[in-house]
Amino acid sequence: MAFHTLKDLDAKGLRVFLRADLNVPLKDGAITDSTRIRETLPTLNHLLGQGASVVLASHLGRPKGEGFEAAFSLAPVADWLKAQGFDVRLASGVVGESVEAEAKALKPGQVLLLENLRFEKGETKNKPEFAAALAKLADAYVDDAFGAAHRAHASVSGMVVDFPKGRVAAGFLMEKELAALGRILHNPEKPLLAVMGGAKVSDKIDLIHHFIGKADAILIGGAMSYTLLKAEGIPIGKSLCEDDKVETAKKLIQEAKAKGTRLLLPLDHLVADRMAEDADCALTNDADIPDDRMGLDIGPETVAAYVQEIRTAKTILWNGPMGVFELEPFASGTLTIAEEMADAADRGAFVLVGGGDSVAAAAKAGVIARMSHVSTGGGASLEFLSGLELPGVVALSR
C-alpha cells in the first residue's frame, strides 16, 4: 500500500496536525513509562526542525466521552514535553473557537497539545462534524499513531479526507511499523516461522488462518494450545479451553495439513494443581495432561523441538507467550523461547515481536534490544498481520 512519508512533505511554515500515540500509563498524575512519547519524538523533532508548528493530538485511557475528566487529562504529557525543552502549551480543550484561536497563534517551532481526543464522543464515533473541526486546526496531517491505526476514529481516518493529498503523510514510527510488518507479510525470507501463544484461540483465528500456506511452520503454545490439543483428541485435564472453538481448531489443523504448513503443538507440559507461585508442579511424559492438573507452560521436549525450528528460520513472527510467564514457576518455556529468538536475530534472522504480552515477556527475558523489531501496536499489529485493512493505513494511502 503506497503512502506519503515525511520525506514527501515540505512542512516549512505549515501548521501540522500530528496524531500520535501518547496513551502513557499514569500513577497519581505522573507518567510511569514514557516510551510511547519517546517513540514519536523523531517525527515531532523533524517537523519542528523543518520550521513547522505542530498541533499534537492523542487519546489517553478510556474517558466517558462526556467532556473533561481530570484523571484522563494530557497535562502530564505537556509537563513531560516541557521538561524535555519543547515549547509546548496544553490547549483549553479539544475543538472549538478557543482551540482554533490557540492553534492559529502558533509560531514555527511551537507545539499545541490538544486535550484528550476521547473527551469528545465524536472521536470514537467518527462523526464528520468533529473530524472537520479537528481538520480546521491545521494545514497538513501526519499520522504516527500505529497503535491506533485499527480504529476508525475521527483523528485516525475521518479527518484525513479534509487535507490535500500532498499534505498527508505517515510519521517515522508509522513508516517503520508498516515496513517491518510488511517484511513479514510480503516476500519474507524463508523459512518463515510463526510462534503463537496466549490465552485464546479465538483471538488468533484470523492470524493463524492468514499464516497457513504462508509460513513453513507455526508453533503453538500458551493456553490456546489446549483447545487445539483437545481438537486432536488429547486429554487436557483442567487446562483452559474454549470448548466452542474446538471445531474451528479442527478445521485449522486440517487446513494446515492441506496447505503444507506444519502446525506444531506441545509434546509435553509443565502442569500444576492450580495457577499460583506455590502450586504443586510436575512435568508430563507426553502431550496428555492428567484429569486433576492444568497445563501452565510448555515442557522441555517441546522447548527443544521449538528451539530447533527457531534455529533454522530466517524470518520469525512472535505473537503470544508459551505459558503463564508472569509467575516464576511457569516462566521457563517463554523465557527460553525469547532468548532463542534473540539469538536468531543476532545471527541475522528477521525477528518481529508483536503483541503486549510478547513484548512484556521479551522485556522480562532482557532481550528486547536484540530483537529486529518490537511492534508498538498490539491490536493494530495483530489485525494487520491477520490480513485485515487498518482504517488509519487506508486513510494514508495515496
N, C-alpha and C positions, 0 to 999 in steps of 0.2 A: 504494500500500500504506500503510495507516494505522498509525501507531505513536505511542507517547507520547514527548514530548521533555522536556527538563529543566524547561520551563515547567509541565509537568503534575505534576512530582514535588516534594513538600514534603520536603526532606531533613533538616530540622532534627531533631537528636537521633538520626538514623539512622546506622548503620554501612553505608556504601555500597561494594559491590564494583565497582570501576571497571576494566573491561577496556580497556586502552589498547594502542597500538602503539608500544612503546619499543625496537623492534628496530633500535638505532642501530649504525653502524659503529664498530669499536674498533681501535686500534692500540697495542700494548704496554700494554693495560689502560686506555687513555684514549679518551674519546669524540672522534671526529674530525668528526662532524656531528650537532648536537643538534636538528636540525629536527623530527624525529618527536616528541621530548619536548615541544618548544615548542608544537607543534600541538595537544596535548591540555591545555595549561595553562589555557586559558579554562574548560574543563569542571572541572578539578581545583579551580581557584580559586573557581568558582561553588559547588561542593559544600561546600568548607571554609567559604566565606563565609556559607553558609546555616546553619552550625552542625553539619555532619555530620563524622563521621570517615570515613576512606577506606582500604579495602583495595585497593591498586593492584596490577594484575597484567598481565604481558606475557610473550611468548616473546622469545628473543634467539638468533639463529643456528640452527644445526642440531645440538644435542647428541644423544647416542645414546639418551637416554630411559632411562638405567640409573642415575640418581642424579646427585649433584653433580659438575659439571665446572668447575673454576676459570676456564677460558677463556671460559665462557659465563655466568658469574655476572652478576647485575644490580647488583652492588656499585658499579660506576662510575656507574650511573644514580642510585643512592641518594646517592652523593657529590655528583653534579651538582645534585640537588634540594636537598640540604642547603646547598650553596653559593648557591642562589637564595633561601635563607631559609625553606624548608619544614621543619616539624617532622616529620621522617621517620626511620624506622628500617628496616633490612633484616631481613626475617623469617628465622627459623632454618631454614626450608625452604619447601615449597610447601603441604602439607596435614599434618594430624596434630594430636595433642593439644597439643604445644608451640606450634604456629602458631595453633591455636584460642585458647589462653590469651593469646597476644600480641595477637590481634585483639580479644578481649573487654576487654583492658586499655586499649584506645584511648580517648582523651578527644576531645571535639569539637575539630576543627582539626588533629588529628594524622593522620599517614599511616603505614600499614604496607605496605611494598613486598615482595610475595612474591618468593621466588626464581623463577628461570626456569621457567615452566609446563612447558616441554618436558623438564625433568629427569625428569618422570613420564610413563611410557608412556600412562597413562590420558588425557592431554591430547589427543594426536593420534588415539588410538583411540576417543575419545569414550566412555569407559567410564562407565556410570551411577554406579558407586560413587565414582569420582573426581569426577564432576560434583557429586554430592551432598555430598562432602567440601568442595569449594570453596564451595558454596552455604551451608554451615554457618557460614562466616566472616562473613556479613553479613546485613542486613535488607532491602537493596534492591540492584538491579543496574542499572548503566549501561554501555552499550557505546559506546566512542568509537574502536574499532579498525577503521575501514573497511577498512584494508589486509589484515585477516584475515577479513573477512566472508564470503569464499568458501570458508572452511574449516569443515567440520562437526566442529569440535573442542569439547571439553568446556566450555572457558571462553567459547566463542563462541555455541554453541547449546544444548549438552547441559544446562548448569546453569540456564538461564533458566526452565525449567518449574517449578523449585523455589521461585520467588518469586511472590507475589500479582501479578496483572496491573497493579494500580495502583502497583506498586513496581518496574516495569521501564521503562527509558527509553533513548532514544538521546542520546548526548552531542552537544555543539555541532559537533564535527568530523564525526561520522557524519551528523547532520542536514544540514549544509552540503553534504557529498558527495552525499547522496541527492537533495537539492533541485536541485543543479547537473546531475547525470546525468539526473534526471527531466525537466529542461528540454530536454535533447537528445532524449529518447525520446518524451515526451508533448506533443503540440501545439507543436512548435518553430516559431518564426517562420521563414517561408520567404523566400528559398530556403535549404534545408538542404544543407550540403556536408560530405561526409566525406572527409578526407585520410588515406590509409592507406599505411604503408610498413613497413619491417622486413625480416627475412631470409626468413620462411617464410609461404607462403600457408596452410599447414596450421594455423598459429597464429591466422589471421584469417578462416578459412572461415565460422565462425558469425557473426562481426561483419559481414563483407561481406554475407552472406545476409540478416541482420537489417535492414540498411540499404537493400537493394534493394527498391524500391517505396515506401520512406520518404524517402530522400534524393533531391534533384533531380539531384545528380551525385556520383560517387565518383571521387576522383583517386588513382591508384595509383603509388607509387614504391618505391625500395628493391629489394632482391634478389627480393622476391616478384613484382615486375612481370615478371621474365624468364620465370617459369613461365606467366604469363598471355599474354605475347607469344608464347611457344612454342606455346601452345594456338591462337593465331591464325595459326600457320604462319610466324612471323617468325624469321629466324636470330638466335640469341643468343650465338654463339661459345662462349667458355669460361665464360660467366656462370653464377653459382649457379642451379641449377634443381632443383625437386622433380619428377622425372620421373613419380613415382607419383601426382602431383596434377594432371597436365596435363588429364586427362579431367574432373576436378572443376572445373578452371578454365574449360574449355569450357562446362560447364553453368552456371556463374556468369555468364559473358558472355551466354549465350542468355537466361538468366532476367532479366538486367538489361534487355536489349532488349525482352523481352516485357512487363515491368512499367514501362517508361518511365523508368528511371533511367539516366542517361548514365554509362557506365563508361569513364573516360579513362585511357589507357596512355601511357607515354613516347613522344614523337615523335622524340627524338634522345637521345644518351647521351654522357657522358664515359667513355671506355674506356681501359684500360691493359693492359700485358702481365702485370702482377701487382699484388697488393694491397700496396703499400709506398710510403713517403714519396718515395722516389727513382725511382718507376716511370716508364716511358715512356708519357705520357698523350696522348690525342688526342680530338677531337670527331667524332662521326659526322655524316653529312649527312642521315640519316633514321633510322628505327627499327631498321634492320639493323645487327647487330654482327658485325664480321669474325671469321673462324674462330679466329684466333690472339689474340683480345682478350677481355677480360671487362668488362661494364658495372659501374661503381662509383659513378655519380652520374647524375642526370638532366641533360640538356643544356639550353642556353639557349632553344631553341624550346619545349621542354617547360615550362621555368620560366615563360616568357611566357604560355603557354596557361593554366597553373595559376594564375598571378597574376590573370588576367582573371576566372577563376571565383571566386577568393577575394574580389576587389573587389566582386562583385555579391551575395555571400552575406550573409544576416542571422544565420544560426546555423552554426557550424563545429565539427566534431569533428576533432581531430588525434591520430592514433594511429600513430606509427612514422615514422622518418626516411626521407628520399628517397635516401640513399646512405650510404657509409661516412664519416660526418661526423667521426668521431674522428681521421681522418687529413686533414691540411690540403688535399692536392690534390683530395680528393673531398668537401669540406665545403660548397662554394658553394651547391649546389642546396638543401640542407636549411636552411642559414642564411638564404638569401634568402626561402624559404617562411616560415620562422619570423618574420622581420621583417615580411612582408606580413600574417601572422596578427595580429601585434601592432598594425599599422596598422588592420586591420579592427576589432579590439577598441576602439581609440581612437575609431573612427568610430561606435561603438555596437553593433556586431555582438556576439553572444554567442559567445565562443571558448573551448572547453574542450580542455585538453591532458591526455591520459591515456596512461599507459604510461611506464616508466622511461626508455627511450631518447628519447622525445619530450621529456620533462622535461629530460633532460641536454642535448639539442640546444637547447632554449629557453634554458637557462642559459648555454650556450656563446655563443649569439647575444645574450645580455644583455637578454632581453625578458620574462623570467618575470613581473616585477611588472606588466607591461602586459596580460597575458592575463586574461580574465574569470574563469577558474577553472583551477587546476592540480591535478589529482587526485593524492592521496597513495597511492592503492591501484592498483598495476599490474595484477596478476591479477584483483583484485576488480572494478576498473572495466571491464576487458576483458570479463569474464563478464557483468556487469550490463548493459553496452551491447549484448552479444550476445543479450540477452533471457532469460538464464538466471536462475533463482532463486538468491539467495545465502542459505545457511543462517543466517548472522548477522542478515540483514534479516528473513527469515521468522520467526525467533525473537522479534524485537522487535514484529512486527505484532500488533495488538490481536485 
